[in-house]
Every structure is written in structure tokens, then in C-alpha cells.
Amino acid sequence: MSIFRAHDEAAVKAFVQDGYCVYRNAFPAADVQRLRDFVFDHFDAKRDPHEQGTKIMDMLAKHPSFAALLEGPTAVNTMRQFLGPDIAIFNYDALWINVPKDKNPVLLKGQHTDAWTGTSVNTIFAKLFLTDVDKHNGIAVSPGSHLQGMLPVRNRAIDPHTRAKFKDENLSDILAGDWLLWHPLLVHRTVGHSAKNIRISITSRYTSTETPFSSQERALGYRTISVGPMNQILRLVGNDYLTPFRTYGGHVGIDKRLARLYANR
């Protein structure tokens, strides 16, 4: 398993070669703990975990620690290494609650790629683990499978006529607070369910605002979390048409509502 620390440039090389990388303790333990406690406080073991995941995620997205982590400096600075300076996070993050002995197929997926489901090849998936995983309930990836391009699919699985076989690597050493990044063409699957442990994770999707979106991604919408210097200049000028004299002889500035994105102004 490719495990890295924040700002480790080797993570990008591993991502290119293997199609994934794991950042160890990517976020403050206290913030991860707060999100985990929030999920457990609202979780009912007697109800369907997938349906609960959707409802709890709607509430979790409003938690102060949520945006501070997944849209904060660590996330932005990491994504800049992969996507460049202009970064967005798509709406509708997913909360996954993997409970023992659950048979819901949504929470127990065989080998697949996320590009099959409408994600563009410009998008990076990022899963924040709120709990440790074990060898029974983690994620298995097939390193290098993304370099085969778009694999033929039949009924949510690799088309058997392609005779493509990919070996699994069980990411069983992931700990709470780790951040798993992977390419949308990477073959991966759910390992299964633990006999006693619950796995909780949040999956987000990041992209560059300078690359095309798929139709699904346009429908989801996005939140811009970083604007590069070239686009900052365009905003100061005022518009993409670079209309002359808009600010000539006057104040050059940016709407105060955008101060978070254009912090240097």
C-alpha cells in the first residue's frame, strides 16, 4: 500500500503509476473524531445503513469541521499538486456506513471503475476514513489498472469477453484520518464486511474548473475552493472578454462575497 505524508511529492508519482495513493493522518485527529461522533450520534443500527448515510450526510455537510477539512488548506494544497490552482469540489459528497453482515449491494461492490457511472476522467476521488478498517471491510484496488483506459463493462462488472484480470491489493492498514485518492479509471472494489467492526468513510470528488465536466457532474454542481493567479487577474479585470476601461482610472477590486477565494485582495 502506498502511504504518504502531507506534501510528499512521491505521492503524485505513485498516483500516476498505481492510480491511487493514501495520505496518513491527513487531517487533525480531533476534527475526524468530531465527525465520527456526529455520525454515531445519528446512526440507528436497526435501520438501513445506506439510506441513513444519505440523510446523515445532509446534516454532516453543515458541520463546522466538514468544510474545514474537505475544503480547507490541507485539501486545497494537496489537490493543487494533482489538479493545478483552479479547484472545485462537486456537490453531494457520499457517506458510507459499512456495517457487519450487511447485504446491500450498494455497500458491497465488486470490481468496477467510477468512470462507468458518469464521472469524467478529469476528476479525482477522495475518501476520508472516519474509522480504522480491517482486512474484511476495507477497499481493494488494482494498481496500474487505470493505465488500461476505459474498460468494457457489462452489468456493473468488467465484461468477461475482454478476459481482463486484475489482482487486488487489500488496503487493510488504513486508519481513521487517512485520505485515499484514486483515479476514476482505477479498478477497485469493496472487500466485504467485518464480523464486528463498522467502517465509516466520506467520498468526495475534486476537479479542475479548467477541464471539461461530464453531464452528470454539471447536474451535480460544484463549489469552487481555489482560484489560480491567471483567473484572479481575469476577475480583477472584470470579465472574460477583457472589456477595456471597466476600471480605468478607478478602483480595481473584487466583490467582498468572494473574499474567501481571492484572499490576496
FIPATOR-828590 format. One record per residue: x, y, z of N, C-alpha, C in turn; residue in one letter. Coordinates in steps of 0.1 Angstrom, whole numbers, plus 2048, in hexadecimal, padded with zeros to 3 digits. Layout:
BEGIN
 n_xx n_yy n_zz ca_xx ca_yy ca_zz c_xx c_yy c_zz aa
    X    Y    Z     X     Y     Z    X    Y    Z  A
...
//
This chain:
BEGIN
 n_xx n_yy n_zz ca_xx ca_yy ca_zz c_xx c_yy c_zz aa
  809  7F4  800   800   800   800  809  80C  800  M
  806  816  7F7   80E   822   7F6  809  82C  800  S
  810  82E  80B   80C   837   816  816  843  816  I
  810  84F  817   819   85B   817  814  865  821  F
  81D  86E  824   81A   87A   82D  816  886  824  R
  810  890  82B   80D   89C   824  819  8A2  81D  A
  817  8A7  811   821   8AF   809  82C  8A5  804  H
  82A  898  805   834   88F   7FF  832  88E  7F0  D
  83C  893  7E9   83B   893   7DA  83A  885  7D4  E
  83F  87B  7DB   83F   86E   7D6  830  868  7D5  A
  827  86F  7DC   819   86B   7DB  814  86C  7CD  A
  817  877  7C7   813   87A   7B9  818  870  7AF  V
  825  86C  7B1   82B   862   7A9  824  855  7AA  K
  821  851  7B7   81A   845   7B9  80C  845  7B3  A
  805  850  7B4   7F8   852   7AE  7F8  84F  79F  F
  802  855  799   804   853   78A  806  844  787  V
  80F  83E  78E   813   830   78B  809  826  790  Q
  803  828  79C   7FA   81E   7A2  7EC  821  7A0  D
  7E9  82E  79F   7DB   832   79E  7D5  836  7AB  G
  7DD  836  7B6   7D7   839   7C3  7E3  83D  7CC  Y
  7E0  843  7D7   7EA   846   7E2  7E2  848  7EF  C
  7E8  846  7FA   7E2   848   807  7EA  851  80F  V
  7E4  85C  814   7EA   865   81D  7E7  861  82C  Y
  7F1  85E  833   7F0   85A   841  7ED  866  84A  R
  7E3  865  853   7DF   870   85C  7DE  87D  855  N
  7D7  87E  84A   7D6   88A   842  7D0  895  849  A
  7C7  893  852   7C0   89D   859  7C1  89C  868  F
  7BF  8A7  870   7C0   8A6   87E  7B7  89C  884  P
  7BD  894  88E   7B5   889   894  7A9  88E  89B  A
  7A9  89A  8A1   79E   89F   8A8  792  8A2  89F  A
  795  8A8  893   78A   8AA   889  784  89E  884  D
  78D  894  881   788   887   87D  77F  881  887  V
  783  882  894   77C   87C   89F  76E  883  8A0  Q
  76D  890  89E   760   897   89F  757  893  894  R
  75C  890  888   753   88C   87D  74F  87D  880  L
  758  875  885   754   867   888  749  867  893  R
  74B  86F  89D   741   86F   8A8  734  874  8A3  D
  734  87E  89A   728   882   894  720  877  88D  F
  727  86F  885   721   864   87E  71B  85A  888  V
  723  856  892   71E   84C   89B  712  852  8A3  F
  712  85F  8A6   707   864   8AE  6FA  864  8A6  D
  6FB  863  899   6EF   864   891  6EC  856  88A  H
  6F4  84C  88D   6F3   83F   886  6EA  836  88F  F
  6E1  82F  888   6D8   825   88E  6DB  818  888  D
  6E0  80F  890   6E5   802   88B  6D9  7F9  886  A
  6CD  7FD  889   6C1   7F5   885  6BC  7F9  877  K
  6C1  804  871   6BD   809   865  6C7  807  85A  R
  6C3  808  84D   6CC   805   842  6D7  80F  842  D
  6E4  80A  842   6EF   814   843  6F1  81C  837  P
  6ED  817  82B   6EF   820   81F  6E6  82C  81F  H
  6D9  829  822   6D0   834   823  6D4  83E  82E  E
  6D8  839  839   6DD   842   844  6E9  84A  840  Q
  6F2  844  838   6FE   84B   833  6FA  858  82C  G
  6F0  856  823   6EB   862   81B  6E6  86D  824  T
  6DD  869  82E   6D7   873   836  6E1  879  840  K
  6EA  871  846   6F4   877   84F  6FE  880  847  I
  701  87C  83B   70A   885   833  704  893  831  M
  6F7  894  82F   6F1   8A1   82D  6F3  8AA  839  D
  6F3  8A3  845   6F5   8AB   852  704  8AD  854  M
  70C  8A3  851   71B   8A4   853  721  8AF  84B  L
  71B  8B1  83F   721   8BB   836  720  8C9  83C  A
  718  8CB  846   716   8D8   84D  71F  8D9  859  K
  726  8CE  85D   72E   8CD   869  73A  8D6  866  H
  73E  8DF  870   74A   8E8   86E  756  8E1  86A  P
  759  8D5  86F   765   8CD   86C  765  8C8  85E  S
  75A  8C7  858   759   8C0   84B  760  8C9  840  F
  75B  8D5  83E   762   8DE   835  770  8E1  838  A
  773  8E2  846   780   8E5   84A  78A  8DA  846  A
  785  8CE  844   78E   8C3   840  78E  8C2  831  L
  783  8BF  82B   783   8BC   81D  783  8C7  813  L
  782  8D3  819   783   8DF   810  78E  8E9  816  E
  795  8E4  820   79F   8EC   827  7AD  8EC  820  G
  7B6  8F2  827   7C4   8F4   821  7CB  8E6  81E  P
  7CA  8DC  826   7D0   8CF   824  7CB  8C9  817  T
  7BD  8C9  815   7B7   8C3   809  7BB  8CB  7FD  A
  7BA  8D9  7FE   7BE   8E1   7F3  7CC  8DF  7EE  V
  7D5  8E0  7F8   7E3   8DF   7F5  7E7  8D2  7EF  N
  7E0  8C7  7F4   7E3   8BA   7EE  7DD  8B9  7E0  T
  7D1  8BE  7DE   7CB   8BD   7D0  7D3  8C6  7C6  M
  7D9  8D0  7CB   7E1   8D8   7C1  7EC  8D1  7BB  R
  7F1  8C7  7C2   7FC   8BF   7BC  7F7  8B6  7B1  Q
  7EA  8B2  7B1   7E4   8A9   7A7  7DD  8B1  79C  F
  7D6  8BC  7A0   7CD   8C2   797  7D0  8D0  793  L
  7DB  8D6  799   7DE   8E4   796  7D7  8ED  79F  G
  7D7  8FA  79D   7D3   904   7A7  7C4  906  7A7  P
  7BD  903  79C   7AE   906   79C  7A7  8F9  79F  D
  7A1  8F8  7AB   79C   8EC   7B0  78D  8ED  7B5  I
  785  8E3  7B2   777   8E3   7B7  775  8D5  7BD  A
  76B  8D5  7C6   766   8C8   7CC  758  8C7  7C8  I
  754  8BB  7C3   746   8B9   7BF  73D  8B8  7CB  F
  730  8BC  7C9   726   8BA   7D3  723  8AC  7D5  N
  71B  8A9  7DF   716   89B   7E2  722  892  7E6  Y
  729  895  7F0   733   88C   7F6  72B  880  7FB  D
  732  875  7FC   72B   868   800  731  863  80D  A
  728  860  816   72C   85A   823  729  84B  822  L
  733  843  825   731   834   824  733  82E  832  W
  728  827  836   728   820   843  728  811  840  I
  733  80B  841   735   7FD   83E  734  7F5  84B  N
  728  7EE  84D   726   7E7   85A  728  7D8  858  V
  72A  7D1  863   72C   7C3   862  720  7BB  85C  P
  723  7B2  853   719   7A9   84E  70E  7B0  845  K
  711  7BC  841   707   7C3   838  708  7BD  82A  D
  6FC  7BB  823   6FC   7B5   816  6F8  7BF  80B  K
  6F7  7CC  80F   6F3   7D6   805  6FE  7D7  7FA  N
  6FA  7D4  7ED   704   7D4   7E2  70B  7E1  7E0  P
  705  7EC  7E4   70B   7FA   7E3  717  7FB  7EC  V
  717  7F4  7F7   722   7F4   801  72B  7E8  800  L
  729  7E0  7F6   732   7D4   7F3  734  7D3  7E4  L
  73C  7DB  7DF   73E   7DC   7D0  74A  7D3  7CC  K
  748  7CC  7C1   752   7C5   7BA  75C  7CE  7B3  G
  765  7C8  7AB   76E   7D0   7A4  767  7DA  79A  Q
  76B  7E6  79A   764   7F0   792  76D  7FC  791  H
  76A  805  788   770   812   787  765  81D  788  T
  769  828  78D   75F   833   78F  75C  83A  782  D
  765  839  778   762   83F   76B  756  838  764  A
  752  82C  768   747   825   763  73A  82C  766  W
  73A  833  771   72D   839   777  72C  848  773  T
  733  84D  76A   731   85B   765  73B  865  76A  G
  745  861  772   750   86A   776  75A  86C  76B  T
  75E  879  769   767   87C   75F  775  877  763  S
  77E  875  759   78C   871   75C  794  87C  761  V
  78F  888  763   796   893   769  794  894  778  N
  78C  88B  77E   788   88C   78C  791  883  795  T
  794  887  7A1   79B   87F   7AA  791  87C  7B6  I
  790  86F  7B9   788   86A   7C4  791  86B  7D1  F
  78B  86F  7DC   792   870   7E9  789  86B  7F4  A
  78E  861  7FB   786   85A   806  78D  85D  813  K
  786  864  81C   78B   866   82A  785  85C  833  L
  78E  854  83A   789   84A   843  787  84F  851  F
  77B  84D  856   779   852   864  77B  847  86E  L
  77D  83B  869   780   82F   872  78C  827  86C  T
  792  81F  874   79C   816   86E  795  80B  866  D
  79C  805  85D   797   7FA   856  79E  7ED  85A  V
  799  7E2  857   7A0   7D5   859  7A0  7CD  84C  D
  7A6  7C2  84C   7A7   7BA   840  79A  7B5  83A  K
  78F  7B7  841   783   7B2   83C  779  7BD  837  H
  77B  7C9  83A   772   7D4   837  778  7E0  830  N
  784  7DE  82A   78A   7E9   824  788  7EB  815  G
  791  7F1  80E   790   7F3   800  79C  7EC  7F9  I
  799  7E5  7EE   7A4   7DF   7E7  7A5  7E6  7D9  A
  7B2  7E9  7D5   7B4   7EF   7C9  7BD  7E6  7C0  V
  7BD  7E9  7B3   7C5   7E2   7AA  7D0  7EC  7A4  S
  7DB  7ED  7AA   7E5   7F7   7A6  7E9  7F6  797  P
  7E9  802  790   7EC   802   782  7E1  800  779  G
  7D5  7FB  77E   7CA   7F8   775  7C5  804  76D  S
  7C7  810  773   7C2   81C   76D  7C9  81F  760  H
  7D5  819  75E   7DD   81B   752  7D8  813  746  L
  7CE  80B  749   7C8   803   73E  7BD  80B  737  Q
  7BA  817  73C   7B0   820   736  7A2  81B  73A  G
  798  81F  733   78A   81B   736  788  80C  733  M
  785  804  73D   783   7F6   73B  774  7F4  737  L
  772  7EA  72E   764   7E6   72B  75C  7E1  737  P
  750  7E5  738   748   7E1   744  73B  7DA  740  V
  737  7D0  748   72A   7CA   746  724  7C7  753  R
  718  7CD  755   711   7CB   762  719  7CE  76E  N
  71F  7DA  76E   727   7DF   779  734  7D7  77C  R
  739  7D0  773   745   7C8   775  74D  7C9  768  A
  75A  7C5  769   762   7C5   75D  75D  7BA  754  I
  75B  7BE  747   755   7B5   73D  75E  7A8  73C  D
  759  79C  73F   761   790   73F  767  78D  732  P
  762  792  727   767   790   71A  775  797  717  H
  778  7A1  720   785   7A7   71F  790  79F  725  T
  78C  795  72D   796   78D   734  7A0  795  73C  R
  79C  7A1  740   7A5   7A9   748  7A4  7A4  757  A
  7AF  7A2  75D   7B0   79D   76B  7B9  7A7  772  K
  7B5  7AB  77D   7BD   7B5   785  7BE  7B0  794  F
  7CA  7AF  799   7CC   7AB   7A6  7C9  7B6  7B0  K
  7C3  7B1  7BC   7C0   7BA   7C6  7CB  7BD  7CF  D
  7CB  7C9  7D5   7D4   7CD   7E0  7CA  7D2  7EB  E
  7C9  7CA  7F6   7C0   7CE   801  7C7  7D8  809  N
  7C0  7E4  80A   7C6   7EF   811  7C1  7EE  820  L
  7C6  7E4  826   7C1   7E0   833  7C7  7E7  83F  S
  7D1  7EF  83C   7D9   7F7   846  7D4  805  848  D
  7C9  809  841   7C5   817   842  7BF  81A  850  I
  7C2  826  855   7BE   82A   862  7B5  836  861  L
  7AE  838  86C   7A5   844   86C  7AE  851  86A  A
  7A9  85A  862   7B0   866   85E  7B8  864  852  G
  7BA  858  84C   7C1   856   840  7B8  85B  834  D
  7BE  85F  829   7B7   865   81E  7BC  85D  811  W
  7B3  855  80B   7B6   84D   7FF  7B2  855  7F3  L
  7BB  857  7EA   7B8   85D   7DD  7BA  853  7D2  L
  7B1  853  7C8   7B2   84A   7BD  7AC  850  7B0  W
  7B2  84B  7A5   7AE   84F   798  7A1  848  794  H
  798  84F  78C   78B   849   789  78B  83D  780  P
  797  83A  77A   798   82E   772  79E  822  77A  L
  7A2  825  786   7A8   81A   78E  79D  80F  792  L
  7A1  803  78F   798   7F8   794  799  7F6  7A3  V
  78E  7F5  7A9   78E   7F4   7B8  781  7ED  7BC  H
  781  7E9  7C9   775   7E2   7CE  774  7E3  7DD  R
  768  7E0  7E2   767   7DF   7F1  76B  7D1  7F5  T
  774  7D0  7FF   779   7C3   803  76D  7BA  809  V
  765  7C0  811   75A   7B9   817  755  7BF  824  G
  751  7B7  82D   74C   7BC   83A  753  7B5  845  H
  756  7BD  84F   75C   7B7   85B  752  7B0  864  S
  757  7A7  86C   74D   7A0   875  749  7A9  881  A
  751  7B3  884   74E   7BB   88F  751  7CA  88E  K
  758  7CE  884   75C   7DC   883  754  7E4  878  N
  751  7F0  87B   74A   7F9   872  755  802  86B  I
  754  803  85E   75D   80C   856  754  818  852  R
  759  824  855   752   830   851  75C  839  849  I
  758  83E  83D   760   846   835  758  850  82D  S
  75E  85A  829   758   865   820  75F  866  813  I
  758  864  808   75E   865   7FB  75B  873  7F5  T
  765  87A  7F0   763   887   7E9  76A  886  7DC  S
  766  88F  7D3   76B   88F   7C6  771  89D  7C3  R
  77D  89E  7BE   784   8AB   7BB  787  8AB  7AC  Y
  787  8B8  7A7   78B   8BA   799  791  8C7  797  T
  797  8CA  78C   79B   8D7   788  790  8DE  780  S
  78D  8EA  784   783   8F2   77D  787  8F5  76E  T
  793  8F2  76B   799   8F4   75D  798  8E8  754  E
  792  8DD  759   790   8D1   750  781  8CF  74F  T
  77D  8C7  744   76F   8C4   741  769  8BC  74C  P
  75C  8BF  74F   754   8B7   758  74B  8AD  750  F
  748  8A2  756   73E   899   750  730  89E  752  S
  726  899  74B   719   89E   74C  714  89B  75B  S
  718  890  761   714   88D   76E  71A  898  778  Q
  727  89B  776   72D   8A4   77E  727  8B2  77D  E
  723  8B6  771   71D   8C3   770  710  8C3  777  R
  709  8B8  778   6FC   8B7   77F  6FE  8B8  78E  A
  709  8B2  793   70C   8B2   7A1  70F  8C0  7A6  L
  716  8C8  79E   71A   8D5   7A2  727  8D4  7AA  G
  72D  8DF  7AD   73A   8DE   7B4  73C  8EB  7BC  Y
  746  8EA  7C5   74A   8F6   7CD  759  8F8  7CA  R
  75C  904  7C6   76A   908   7C3  771  90A  7D0  T
  77D  904  7D1   784   905   7DE  792  90B  7DC  I
  796  90D  7CF   7A3   914   7CD  7A3  91A  7BF  S
  7A8  926  7BE   7A9   92D   7B1  7B7  931  7AE  V
  7BD  92D  7A3   7CA   930   7A0  7CD  93E  79C  G
  7DA  942  79B   7DD   950   798  7D8  955  78B  P
  7D8  94D  780   7D3   952   773  7C4  955  774  M
  7BD  94D  77B   7AE   950   77C  7AC  95B  786  N
  7B5  95D  790   7B3   968   798  7B5  975  791  Q
  7BE  976  787   7C0   982   77F  7B4  984  777  I
  7AE  97A  771   7A2   97B   769  797  981  771  L
  796  97D  77E   78B   982   787  78E  991  78A  R
  79A  995  78B   79D   9A3   78E  79A  9AB  782  L
  79D  9A6  776   799   9AE   76A  78A  9AF  769  V
  783  9A4  76D   775   9A4   76F  76D  99A  767  G
  773  995  75B   76B   98C   753  774  985  749  N
  770  97A  744   778   972   73A  77B  979  72D  D
  773  983  72A   774   98B   71E  77F  996  71F  Y
  784  998  72B   78E   9A2   72E  78A  9B0  729  L
  77D  9B3  72B   778   9C0   727  780  9CB  72C  T
  785  9D4  723   78E   9DF   727  787  9EA  72E  P
  78E  9F0  737   789   9FC   73E  77F  9FA  749  F
  77D  9ED  74C   773   9EA   757  777  9F0  764  R
  784  9EF  766   789   9F4   773  794  9FF  771  T
  795  A04  764   79F   A0D   761  79D  A1A  769  Y
  7A7  A1E  771   7A7   A2A   779  79F  A28  786  G
  79A  A1C  788   793   A1A   795  799  A0E  79D  G
  791  A09  7A6   795   9FF   7AF  795  9F1  7A9  H
  7A0  9EA  7AA   7A0   9DC   7A5  79E  9D3  7B1  V
  793  9CC  7B1   791   9C3   7BD  787  9B8  7B9  G
  784  9B0  7C3   77C   9A4   7C2  771  9A4  7CC  I
  765  9A0  7C8   759   99F   7D1  75D  999  7DE  D
  759  99F  7E9   75C   99B   7F7  757  98D  7F9  K
  74C  989  7F2   747   97B   7F4  750  971  7F0  R
  75A  974  7E8   764   96B   7E2  771  96C  7EA  L
  771  972  7F5   77E   974   7FC  785  967  800  A
  77D  95D  803   783   950   807  78B  94A  7FC  R
  787  94C  7EF   78E   946   7E4  799  94F  7DF  L
  797  95C  7E0   7A1   966   7DC  7A7  96C  7E8  Y
  7AD  964  7F1   7B1   969   7FE  7BC  974  7FD  A
  7C3  974  7F2   7CE   97E   7F1  7CA  98B  7ED  N
  7BC  98D  7EC   7B7   99A   7E8  7AE  99F  7F3  R
//
